[in-house]
Amino acid sequence: MKRKLSPWGKAVKKKMIDMDIGTNELAERLGLDRVYVSSIINERVISERARLRISEELDVDPSGEDDDDDFED
């Protein structure tokens, strides 16, 4: 059975698509291993420090709150 991505994981993947970067490039920017970065994004490994670094690099809310789904009248 597949695990569902958290709102944070979805936001990170969407942002990576918007920025046209892959896990390899993100890992290089952060100076981290690609497999480790993938594991953090997919939440197979939990590291608040790495999550914050990824969030800062991509300008994504580290709390996982998704502001893009809010509509203004």
N, C-alpha and C positions, 0 to 999 in steps of 0.2 A: 504494500500500500504506500502510495506517495504521500510525503508530508507537504502540508501547505506552507507556503512562504508567509512569514510575518509581514505586517505592513512595512516595516523597515526594509526587509529583504526585497520586497516588491519595489519600493521607492528607489533603492540602490540600483536594481536591474533596469528600471525605467530610465533613470538618469544616465546610466552607462550607455543605453541605446541612444538617448537624446544626444549625448556627447560623442557618440560613435567610437567608444573605446571598449576594449575587451578586458577580460580578467588579467591577461598578461601585461597589458599596458598599465592598468591600475596597480598591479603588484610592483611593477618597475618604479612607478611614481612614488610608491610608499616604501620601497626598499624591502619588500617582503616577498616570500615565496608564493607563486601562483596558486598552488594547491591550498596553502594556508588561507589566502584571501578568499578563494572559492568556498572553503569550509566555513569561514566567518559569515560570508554573505548568505549561504544556505543554512546557517545555524547548526552545522554539525559540530562546530567548535564554538565555545562561548569565550569571548575576550572583550571586555568593555573597552579596554585601551585600543585594540585594533578596530573595534566598531566605531569609536570616536574618530580615529584617524581616517577611516574610510568615509565617514559622514562629513568630516571637514573637507577632505579632498574633493568630494562630489557636491558639497553644499546641500546635504540631505539632513533632515532633522533626526538626530540620534535617538530620540524617544520613540520614533516610529509613527508619530502623528502625521497624517496625510492631509495637508492643507489643500491639495489639488482637487479633492472631491467636494469641497465646500463651494456652494454657488451663492453668489450675491444677487439680490433683487435689483 
